[in-house]
């Protein structure tokens, strides 16, 4: 290989490496923005005042973990859009004192409202098509979970989190 070819190859490799780094930095900025925007919902009263409603009881799976208690914002969930600062669903873990601790958010768009040809991409993820939340069947939708406030050994975008529990849910 000539010296010029070697330099061009090195430059191309550096550009690829930098591009990956820039993409990673952009994804981290988006995740940080999403976390900061949703942090106000740590107080469940704020979520309720802004229109979130409890969807189901605490959702758990005996093998995979827990999602928590889902609170959905009907206006956002039915608008066909994915907005970083406006999660459609909040996930809370019931606490021993009866309070709810915010553990993550979920971005969803119903299939009937999605105008794209392929599944939507958001936060660097291709959203998963679902027809159920735990054992509850629902209209088909695309979703991605983001575990901002509870570490998930299965990954930040995994559906289930073994570090979340329904043990303190009250009837």
MDTraj code that builds the backbone (N, CA, C; nanometers):
import mdtraj as md
import numpy as np

residues = "UNK UNK UNK UNK UNK UNK UNK UNK UNK UNK UNK UNK UNK UNK UNK UNK UNK UNK UNK UNK UNK UNK UNK UNK UNK UNK UNK UNK UNK UNK UNK UNK UNK UNK UNK UNK UNK UNK UNK UNK UNK UNK UNK UNK UNK UNK UNK UNK UNK UNK UNK UNK UNK UNK UNK UNK UNK UNK UNK UNK UNK UNK UNK UNK UNK UNK UNK UNK UNK UNK UNK UNK UNK UNK UNK UNK UNK UNK UNK UNK UNK UNK UNK UNK UNK UNK UNK UNK UNK UNK UNK UNK UNK UNK UNK UNK UNK UNK UNK UNK UNK UNK UNK UNK UNK UNK UNK UNK UNK UNK UNK UNK UNK UNK UNK UNK UNK UNK UNK UNK UNK UNK UNK UNK UNK UNK UNK UNK UNK UNK UNK UNK UNK UNK UNK UNK UNK UNK UNK UNK UNK UNK UNK UNK UNK UNK UNK UNK UNK UNK UNK UNK UNK UNK UNK UNK UNK UNK UNK UNK UNK UNK UNK UNK UNK UNK UNK UNK UNK UNK UNK".split()
xyz = np.array([
    [0.0856, -0.1172, 0.0000],
    [0.0000, 0.0000, 0.0000],
    [0.0900, 0.1232, 0.0000],
    [0.0546, 0.2222, -0.0817],
    [0.1339, 0.3448, -0.0889],
    [0.1106, 0.4277, 0.0361],
    [0.1999, 0.5244, 0.0570],
    [0.1876, 0.6125, 0.1736],
    [0.0565, 0.6916, 0.1666],
    [0.0195, 0.7368, 0.0470],
    [-0.1055, 0.8118, 0.0287],
    [-0.2263, 0.7239, 0.0614],
    [-0.2249, 0.6010, 0.0119],
    [-0.3355, 0.5081, 0.0395],
    [-0.3444, 0.4787, 0.1882],
    [-0.2299, 0.4627, 0.2532],
    [-0.2281, 0.4369, 0.3976],
    [-0.2877, 0.5549, 0.4736],
    [-0.2499, 0.6773, 0.4337],
    [-0.3040, 0.7965, 0.4998],
    [-0.4545, 0.8088, 0.4764],
    [-0.4994, 0.7818, 0.3543],
    [-0.6430, 0.7870, 0.3247],
    [-0.7200, 0.6828, 0.4068],
    [-0.6616, 0.5647, 0.4171],
    [-0.7248, 0.4590, 0.4959],
    [-0.7334, 0.4996, 0.6430],
    [-0.6251, 0.5552, 0.6953],
    [-0.6238, 0.5999, 0.8357],
    [-0.7268, 0.7103, 0.8580],
    [-0.7379, 0.8019, 0.7617],
    [-0.8360, 0.9101, 0.7733],
    [-0.9782, 0.8550, 0.7712],
    [-1.0020, 0.7578, 0.6842],
    [-1.1350, 0.6971, 0.6768],
    [-1.1691, 0.6254, 0.8067],
    [-1.0736, 0.5527, 0.8624],
    [-1.0971, 0.4827, 0.9894],
    [-1.1260, 0.5822, 1.1010],
    [-1.0511, 0.6927, 1.1041],
    [-1.0738, 0.7951, 1.2058],
    [-1.2115, 0.8565, 1.1906],
    [-1.2526, 0.8820, 1.0668],
    [-1.3856, 0.9393, 1.0438],
    [-1.4947, 0.8447, 1.0908],
    [-1.4784, 0.7151, 1.0651],
    [-1.5765, 0.6172, 1.1115],
    [-1.5816, 0.6145, 1.2637],
    [-1.4663, 0.6159, 1.3253],
    [-1.4614, 0.6124, 1.4717],
    [-1.5242, 0.7382, 1.5298],
    [-1.4924, 0.8525, 1.4718],
    [-1.5493, 0.9772, 1.5217],
    [-1.6995, 0.9812, 1.4988],
    [-1.7442, 0.9315, 1.3851],
    [-1.8878, 0.9285, 1.3570],
    [-1.9617, 0.8466, 1.4600],
    [-1.9061, 0.7306, 1.4972],
    [-1.9676, 0.6488, 1.6012],
    [-1.9722, 0.7222, 1.7324],
    [-1.8655, 0.7919, 1.7646],
    [-1.8598, 0.8671, 1.8892],
    [-1.9626, 0.9795, 1.8875],
    [-1.9716, 1.0509, 1.7765],
    [-2.0692, 1.1584, 1.7671],
    [-2.2109, 1.1046, 1.7777],
    [-2.2374, 0.9912, 1.7154],
    [-2.3708, 0.9305, 1.7245],
    [-2.4007, 0.8905, 1.8687],
    [-2.3027, 0.8317, 1.9364],
    [-2.3217, 0.7935, 2.0763],
    [-2.3479, 0.9162, 2.1630],
    [-2.2706, 1.0228, 2.1384],
    [-2.2901, 1.1458, 2.2160],
    [-2.4287, 1.2036, 2.1914],
    [-2.4757, 1.2009, 2.0672],
    [-2.6096, 1.2517, 2.0361],
    [-2.7158, 1.1691, 2.1067],
    [-2.7005, 1.0365, 2.1075],
    [-2.7964, 0.9501, 2.1767],
    [-2.7960, 0.9794, 2.3258],
    [-2.6779, 0.9979, 2.3842],
    [-2.6707, 1.0297, 2.5275],
    [-2.7372, 1.1634, 2.5577],
    [-2.7192, 1.2616, 2.4695],
    [-2.7844, 1.3918, 2.4890],
    [-2.9366, 1.3766, 2.4840],
    [-2.9870, 1.2971, 2.3891],
    [-3.1315, 1.2751, 2.3806],
    [-3.1840, 1.2067, 2.5062],
    [-3.1121, 1.1065, 2.5534],
    [-3.1541, 1.0346, 2.6744],
    [-3.1529, 1.1282, 2.7939],
    [-3.0497, 1.2113, 2.8050],
    [-3.0436, 1.3087, 2.9149],
    [-3.1577, 1.4090, 2.9065],
    [-3.1874, 1.4555, 2.7866],
    [-3.2987, 1.5494, 2.7673],
    [-3.4307, 1.4848, 2.8080],
    [-3.4514, 1.3613, 2.7663],
    [-3.5743, 1.2895, 2.8014],
    [-3.5851, 1.2721, 2.9526],
    [-3.4746, 1.2344, 3.0173],
    [-3.4750, 1.2144, 3.1627],
    [-3.5071, 1.3456, 3.2348],
    [-3.4433, 1.4526, 3.1937],
    [-3.4669, 1.5819, 3.2582],
    [-3.6113, 1.6280, 3.2400],
    [-3.6654, 1.6081, 3.1203],
    [-3.8032, 1.6512, 3.0937],
    [-3.9039, 1.5727, 3.1759],
    [-3.8786, 1.4443, 3.1964],
    [-3.9731, 1.3593, 3.2694],
    [-3.9505, 1.3593, 3.4200],
    [-3.8423, 1.4178, 3.4668],
    [-3.8101, 1.4146, 3.6100],
    [-3.9207, 1.4757, 3.6955],
    [-3.9951, 1.5697, 3.6408],
    [-4.1026, 1.6328, 3.7195],
    [-4.2100, 1.5324, 3.7610],
    [-4.2184, 1.4197, 3.6883],
    [-4.3188, 1.3188, 3.7194],
    [-4.2781, 1.2281, 3.8348],
    [-4.1628, 1.2540, 3.8947],
    [-4.1262, 1.1814, 4.0168],
    [-4.2350, 1.2037, 4.1214],
    [-4.2965, 1.3200, 4.1166],
    [-4.4132, 1.3494, 4.2005],
    [-4.5355, 1.3058, 4.1198],
    [-4.5955, 1.1957, 4.1599],
    [-4.7086, 1.1404, 4.0847],
    [-4.8252, 1.2381, 4.0766],
    [-4.8364, 1.3286, 4.1733],
    [-4.9436, 1.4280, 4.1693],
    [-4.9284, 1.5207, 4.0483],
    [-4.8042, 1.5486, 4.0093],
    [-4.7798, 1.6291, 3.8892],
    [-4.8290, 1.5521, 3.7667],
    [-4.7967, 1.4236, 3.7603],
    [-4.8405, 1.3408, 3.6477],
    [-4.9930, 1.3389, 3.6382],
    [-5.0596, 1.3192, 3.7505],
    [-5.2060, 1.3150, 3.7509],
    [-5.2650, 1.4496, 3.7089],
    [-5.2063, 1.5588, 3.7575],
    [-5.2545, 1.6932, 3.7228],
    [-5.2367, 1.7219, 3.5739],
    [-5.1363, 1.6602, 3.5109],
    [-5.1117, 1.6824, 3.3679],
    [-5.1888, 1.5850, 3.2790],
    [-5.2730, 1.5005, 3.3388],
    [-5.3604, 1.4155, 3.2580],
    [-5.3230, 1.2689, 3.2494],
    [-5.2205, 1.2236, 3.3216],
    [-5.1879, 1.0815, 3.3201],
    [-5.2907, 1.0051, 3.4022],
    [-5.3260, 0.8851, 3.3549],
    [-5.4241, 0.7997, 3.4211],
    [-5.3656, 0.6606, 3.4370],
    [-5.3967, 0.5955, 3.5493],
    [-5.3479, 0.4593, 3.5681],
    [-5.4107, 0.3682, 3.4642],
    [-5.3274, 0.2872, 3.3997],
    [-5.3734, 0.1984, 3.2934],
    [-5.4101, 0.0616, 3.3487],
    [-5.3179, -0.0033, 3.4181],
    [-5.3399, -0.1364, 3.4743],
    [-5.2755, -0.1422, 3.6120],
    [-5.3010, -0.2545, 3.6787],
    [-5.2299, -0.2811, 3.8036],
    [-5.0814, -0.3016, 3.7707],
    [-5.0013, -0.3215, 3.8721],
    [-4.8584, -0.3439, 3.8524],
    [-4.8376, -0.4648, 3.7610],
    [-4.7574, -0.4473, 3.6567],
    [-4.7371, -0.5501, 3.5551],
    [-4.6052, -0.6222, 3.5804],
    [-4.6151, -0.7530, 3.6062],
    [-4.4969, -0.8338, 3.6353],
    [-4.5010, -0.9630, 3.5561],
    [-4.3842, -1.0211, 3.5375],
    [-4.3694, -1.1494, 3.4692],
    [-4.2801, -1.2352, 3.5577],
    [-4.3222, -1.3577, 3.5871],
    [-4.2484, -1.4391, 3.6841],
    [-4.1058, -1.4707, 3.6414],
    [-4.0772, -1.4709, 3.5126],
    [-3.9414, -1.5020, 3.4660],
    [-3.8597, -1.3776, 3.4295],
    [-3.9228, -1.2766, 3.3708],
    [-3.8487, -1.1654, 3.3119],
    [-3.8328, -1.0443, 3.4017],
    [-3.9218, -1.0243, 3.4965],
    [-3.9147, -0.9068, 3.5826],
    [-4.0462, -0.8315, 3.5825],
    [-4.0351, -0.7019, 3.5997],
    [-4.1522, -0.6176, 3.6190],
    [-4.1433, -0.4942, 3.5301],
    [-4.2581, -0.4414, 3.4935],
    [-4.2647, -0.3112, 3.4264],
    [-4.3103, -0.2042, 3.5251],
    [-4.3863, -0.2453, 3.6261],
    [-4.4402, -0.1498, 3.7214],
    [-4.5839, -0.1148, 3.6891],
    [-4.6305, -0.0076, 3.7517],
    [-4.7663, 0.0416, 3.7292],
    [-4.7581, 0.1452, 3.6169],
    [-4.8352, 0.1237, 3.5111],
    [-4.8358, 0.2126, 3.3955],
    [-4.9380, 0.3252, 3.4148],
    [-4.8943, 0.4469, 3.3887],
    [-4.9832, 0.5626, 3.3832],
    [-4.9700, 0.6196, 3.2429],
    [-5.0812, 0.6285, 3.1713],
    [-5.0807, 0.6710, 3.0323],
    [-5.1404, 0.8107, 3.0198],
    [-5.0890, 0.8870, 2.9253],
    [-5.1463, 1.0170, 2.8916],
    [-5.2268, 0.9964, 2.7629],
    [-5.3603, 0.9861, 2.7719],
    [-5.4419, 0.9530, 2.6543],
    [-5.4220, 1.0477, 2.5363],
    [-5.4061, 1.1761, 2.5614],
    [-5.3876, 1.2720, 2.4524],
    [-5.2578, 1.2493, 2.3775],
    [-5.1522, 1.2206, 2.4497],
    [-5.0234, 1.1950, 2.3856],
    [-5.0229, 1.0594, 2.3153],
    [-5.0835, 0.9602, 2.3789],
    [-5.0807, 0.8245, 2.3233],
    [-5.1554, 0.8161, 2.1912],
    [-5.2532, 0.9006, 2.1703],
    [-5.3331, 0.8937, 2.0488],
    [-5.2984, 0.9970, 1.9438],
    [-5.1850, 1.0664, 1.9614],
    [-5.1550, 1.1742, 1.8663],
    [-5.0669, 1.1316, 1.7492],
    [-5.0203, 1.0059, 1.7473],
    [-4.9407, 0.9558, 1.6357],
    [-4.7994, 1.0110, 1.6294],
    [-4.7545, 1.0772, 1.7372],
    [-4.6209, 1.1385, 1.7381],
    [-4.5358, 1.0808, 1.8504],
    [-4.4062, 1.0899, 1.8337],
    [-4.3102, 1.0570, 1.9384],
    [-4.2310, 1.1837, 1.9664],
    [-4.2468, 1.2367, 2.0887],
    [-4.1820, 1.3622, 2.1264],
    [-4.0946, 1.3352, 2.2480],
    [-3.9676, 1.3663, 2.2360],
    [-3.8694, 1.3363, 2.3391],
    [-3.9108, 1.3857, 2.4778],
    [-3.9618, 1.5058, 2.4848],
    [-3.9976, 1.5662, 2.6136],
    [-4.1376, 1.5299, 2.6609],
    [-4.2082, 1.4435, 2.5862],
    [-4.3467, 1.4107, 2.6198],
    [-4.3722, 1.2605, 2.6141],
    [-4.3237, 1.1858, 2.7138],
    [-4.3504, 1.0414, 2.7134],
    [-4.5005, 1.0153, 2.7239],
    [-4.5432, 0.9102, 2.6573],
    [-4.6855, 0.8738, 2.6610],
    [-4.7210, 0.7960, 2.7868],
    [-4.6236, 0.7228, 2.8413],
    [-4.6490, 0.6368, 2.9565],
    [-4.5383, 0.6564, 3.0603],
    [-4.5795, 0.6588, 3.1862],
    [-4.4867, 0.6625, 3.2991],
    [-4.4993, 0.5307, 3.3737],
    [-4.3881, 0.4786, 3.4225],
    [-4.3900, 0.3523, 3.4967],
    [-4.3421, 0.3774, 3.6390],
    [-4.4235, 0.3338, 3.7335],
    [-4.3947, 0.3548, 3.8754],
    [-4.3852, 0.2206, 3.9474],
    [-4.3038, 0.2195, 4.0527],
    [-4.2935, 0.1032, 4.1394],
    [-4.3622, 0.1361, 4.2723],
    [-4.4586, 0.0527, 4.3145],
    [-4.5233, 0.0748, 4.4442],
    [-4.4216, 0.0603, 4.5587],
    [-4.4295, 0.1517, 4.6552],
    [-4.3368, 0.1530, 4.7692],
    [-4.4072, 0.1034, 4.8956],
    [-4.3310, 0.0585, 4.9947],
    [-4.3914, 0.0067, 5.1187],
    [-4.4851, 0.1053, 5.1884],
    [-4.4590, 0.2365, 5.1759],
    [-4.5426, 0.3362, 5.2428],
    [-4.6662, 0.3748, 5.1608],
    [-4.6873, 0.3084, 5.0474],
    [-4.8024, 0.3370, 4.9628],
    [-4.7747, 0.4376, 4.8526],
    [-4.6587, 0.4999, 4.8551],
    [-4.6243, 0.5963, 4.7505],
    [-4.5796, 0.5219, 4.6245],
    [-4.5589, 0.5978, 4.5194],
    [-4.5139, 0.5406, 4.3920],
    [-4.3823, 0.6073, 4.3536],
    [-4.2842, 0.5248, 4.3156],
    [-4.1549, 0.5767, 4.2723],
    [-4.1426, 0.5622, 4.1210],
    [-4.1154, 0.6740, 4.0541],
    [-4.0961, 0.6730, 3.9094],
    [-3.9689, 0.5945, 3.8767],
    [-3.9809, 0.4941, 3.7894],
    [-3.8650, 0.4127, 3.7526],
    [-3.8314, 0.4225, 3.6040],
    [-3.9289, 0.4580, 3.5212],
    [-3.9019, 0.4664, 3.3781],
    [-4.0170, 0.5286, 3.3019],
    [-3.9947, 0.5456, 3.1734],
    [-4.0971, 0.5985, 3.0836],
    [-4.1093, 0.5041, 2.9648],
    [-4.2166, 0.5204, 2.8931],
    [-4.2381, 0.4422, 2.7721],
    [-4.2912, 0.5366, 2.6647],
    [-4.2312, 0.5276, 2.5491],
    [-4.2789, 0.6030, 2.4339],
    [-4.3575, 0.5062, 2.3475],
    [-4.4791, 0.5447, 2.3128],
    [-4.5631, 0.4575, 2.2308],
    [-4.6308, 0.5368, 2.1205],
    [-4.6635, 0.4662, 2.0148],
    [-4.7482, 0.5206, 1.9098],
    [-4.8323, 0.4033, 1.8605],
    [-4.9626, 0.4253, 1.8529],
    [-5.0503, 0.3190, 1.8058],
    [-5.0281, 0.2948, 1.6574],
    [-5.0335, 0.1686, 1.6194],
    [-5.0102, 0.1309, 1.4804],
    [-5.1043, 0.2056, 1.3861],
    [-5.2300, 0.2219, 1.4250],
    [-5.3286, 0.2895, 1.3401],
    [-5.2950, 0.4371, 1.3192],
    [-5.2162, 0.4950, 1.4103],
    [-5.1805, 0.6363, 1.4005],
    [-5.0444, 0.6592, 1.3350],
    [-4.9681, 0.5517, 1.3152],
    [-4.8333, 0.5665, 1.2593],
    [-4.8413, 0.5740, 1.1073],
    [-4.7837, 0.6777, 1.0483],
    [-4.7916, 0.6968, 0.9042],
    [-4.6699, 0.6421, 0.8307],
    [-4.5678, 0.6031, 0.9039],
    [-4.4480, 0.5493, 0.8403],
    [-4.4707, 0.4098, 0.7847],
    [-4.3867, 0.3707, 0.6898],
    [-4.3977, 0.2385, 0.6288],
    [-4.3398, 0.1318, 0.7218],
    [-4.2299, 0.1639, 0.7877],
    [-4.1631, 0.0704, 0.8787],
    [-4.1903, 0.1104, 1.0226],
    [-4.1520, 0.0234, 1.1136],
    [-4.1643, 0.0547, 1.2566],
    [-4.0858, 0.1823, 1.2869],
    [-4.1392, 0.2670, 1.3747],
    [-4.0681, 0.3908, 1.4057],
    [-3.9348, 0.3648, 1.4755],
    [-3.8420, 0.4583, 1.4560],
    [-3.7152, 0.4588, 1.5289],
    [-3.7156, 0.5810, 1.6186],
    [-3.6663, 0.5613, 1.7419],
    [-3.6666, 0.6690, 1.8398],
    [-3.5587, 0.6393, 1.9415],
    [-3.4846, 0.7396, 1.9823],
    [-3.3727, 0.7234, 2.0756],
    [-3.2739, 0.6174, 2.0266],
    [-3.2579, 0.6087, 1.8960],
    [-3.1653, 0.5121, 1.8387],
    [-3.2164, 0.3693, 1.8385],
    [-3.3424, 0.3497, 1.8729],
    [-3.4023, 0.2163, 1.8825],
    [-3.5151, 0.2012, 1.7806],
    [-3.5284, 0.0813, 1.7264],
    [-3.6469, 0.0494, 1.6478],
    [-3.7534, 0.0034, 1.7460],
    [-3.8667, 0.0720, 1.7474],
    [-3.9710, 0.0380, 1.8420],
    [-4.0282, -0.0996, 1.8122],
    [-4.0669, -0.1699, 1.9191],
    [-4.1226, -0.3046, 1.9078],
    [-4.2736, -0.2959, 1.8893],
    [-4.3267, -0.3807, 1.8018],
    [-4.4721, -0.3881, 1.7832],
    [-4.5276, -0.4783, 1.8921],
    [-4.6315, -0.4310, 1.9592],
    [-4.6943, -0.5060, 2.0681],
    [-4.8451, -0.5090, 2.0499],
    [-4.9053, -0.6131, 2.1050],
    [-5.0511, -0.6226, 2.1072],
    [-5.1007, -0.6486, 2.2491],
    [-5.0094, -0.6417, 2.3452],
    [-5.0463, -0.6638, 2.4857],
    [-4.9490, -0.5889, 2.5755],
    [-4.9989, -0.5541, 2.6927],
    [-4.9160, -0.5013, 2.8007],
    [-4.9258, -0.6060, 2.9105],
    [-4.8174, -0.6828, 2.9270],
    [-4.8255, -0.7962, 3.0183],
    [-4.9320, -0.8918, 2.9684],
    [-5.0309, -0.9193, 3.0521],
    [-5.1382, -1.0111, 3.0131],
    [-5.2603, -0.9394, 2.9558],
    [-5.2531, -0.8087, 2.9432],
    [-5.3654, -0.7286, 2.8939],
    [-5.3526, -0.7048, 2.7434],
    [-5.4485, -0.7557, 2.6658],
    [-5.4487, -0.7303, 2.5223],
    [-5.4946, -0.5877, 2.4954],
    [-5.4273, -0.5232, 2.4015],
    [-5.4592, -0.3851, 2.3643],
    [-5.4471, -0.3718, 2.2128],
    [-5.4924, -0.2592, 2.1590],
    [-5.4756, -0.2325, 2.0165],
    [-5.3267, -0.2335, 1.9837],
    [-5.2890, -0.2804, 1.8639],
    [-5.1467, -0.2865, 1.8276],
    [-5.0787, -0.1495, 1.8390],
    [-4.9581, -0.1508, 1.8937],
    [-4.8817, -0.0276, 1.9097],
    [-4.7330, -0.0589, 1.9013],
    [-4.6542, 0.0465, 1.8816],
    [-4.5084, 0.0373, 1.8845],
    [-4.4612, 0.1019, 2.0130],
    [-4.3548, 0.0445, 2.0737],
    [-4.3100, 0.0984, 2.2019],
    [-4.1611, 0.0803, 2.2241],
    [-4.1100, 0.1644, 2.3144],
    [-3.9763, 0.1475, 2.3697],
    [-3.9811, 0.1963, 2.5146],
    [-3.9278, 0.1135, 2.6038],
    [-3.9142, 0.1517, 2.7444],
    [-3.7795, 0.2202, 2.7641],
    [-3.7741, 0.3122, 2.8593],
    [-3.6476, 0.3753, 2.8959],
    [-3.6417, 0.3784, 3.0486],
    [-3.5497, 0.3005, 3.1054],
    [-3.5371, 0.2872, 3.2504],
    [-3.4430, 0.3945, 3.3042],
    [-3.4920, 0.5183, 3.3106],
    [-3.4096, 0.6310, 3.3546],
    [-3.3708, 0.6218, 3.5022],
    [-3.4621, 0.5767, 3.5866],
    [-3.4408, 0.5890, 3.7312],
    [-3.4236, 0.4561, 3.8028],
    [-3.4079, 0.3493, 3.7282],
    [-3.3811, 0.2191, 3.7894],
    [-3.2906, 0.1422, 3.6952],
    [-3.1747, 0.1062, 3.7432],
    [-3.0822, 0.0277, 3.6608],
    [-3.1525, -0.0998, 3.6147],
    [-3.1278, -0.1376, 3.4911],
    [-3.1846, -0.2599, 3.4369],
    [-3.0708, -0.3444, 3.3787],
    [-3.0415, -0.4588, 3.4412],
    [-2.9335, -0.5424, 3.3890],
    [-2.9636, -0.5996, 3.2505],
    [-3.0904, -0.5932, 3.2074],
    [-3.1279, -0.6400, 3.0744],
    [-3.1076, -0.5320, 2.9684],
    [-3.0792, -0.4104, 3.0129],
    [-3.0558, -0.2991, 2.9216],
    [-3.1534, -0.1858, 2.9443],
    [-3.1082, -0.0660, 2.9145],
    [-3.1886, 0.0534, 2.9375],
    [-3.3215, 0.0511, 2.8625],
    [-3.3279, -0.0178, 2.7473],
    [-3.4484, -0.0164, 2.6648],
    [-3.5270, -0.1480, 2.6700],
    [-3.4919, -0.2368, 2.7598],
    [-3.5602, -0.3660, 2.7709],
    [-3.7030, -0.3466, 2.8221],
    [-3.7919, -0.4382, 2.7859],
    [-3.9310, -0.4300, 2.8325],
    [-3.9425, -0.4540, 2.9825],
    [-3.8766, -0.5570, 3.0303],
    [-3.8901, -0.6001, 3.1693],
    [-3.7657, -0.5620, 3.2485],
    [-3.7846, -0.5354, 3.3785],
    [-3.6723, -0.5001, 3.4642],
    [-3.6781, -0.5854, 3.5907],
    [-3.5799, -0.6752, 3.6101],
    [-3.5812, -0.7592, 3.7299],
    [-3.5517, -0.6829, 3.8590],
    [-3.5120, -0.5569, 3.8494],
    [-3.4843, -0.4756, 3.9677],
    [-3.6044, -0.3894, 4.0082],
    [-3.7206, -0.4135, 3.9474],
    [-3.8447, -0.3450, 3.9832],
    [-3.9373, -0.4525, 4.0410],
    [-4.0209, -0.4124, 4.1380],
    [-4.1049, -0.5103, 4.2062],
    [-4.2480, -0.4589, 4.2216],
    [-4.3413, -0.5535, 4.2239],
    [-4.4815, -0.5238, 4.2537],
    [-4.5165, -0.5643, 4.3967],
    [-4.4176, -0.6015, 4.4751],
    [-4.4399, -0.6567, 4.6087],
    [-4.5236, -0.5659, 4.6996],
    [-4.5166, -0.4364, 4.6782],
    [-4.5860, -0.3449, 4.7685],
    [-4.7128, -0.2838, 4.7074],
    [-4.7606, -0.3447, 4.6005],
    [-4.8839, -0.2931, 4.5406],
    [-4.9998, -0.3164, 4.6367],
    [-5.0828, -0.2176, 4.6467],
    [-5.2000, -0.2282, 4.7348],
    [-5.3250, -0.2457, 4.6509],
    [-5.4127, -0.3347, 4.6982],
    [-5.5356, -0.3698, 4.6288],
    [-5.6085, -0.2572, 4.5732],
])
top = md.Topology()
chain = top.add_chain()
for i, resn in enumerate(residues, 1):
    res = top.add_residue(resn, chain, resSeq=i)
    for name in ("N", "CA", "C"):
        top.add_atom(name, md.element.get_by_symbol(name[0]), res)
traj = md.Trajectory(xyz[None], top)
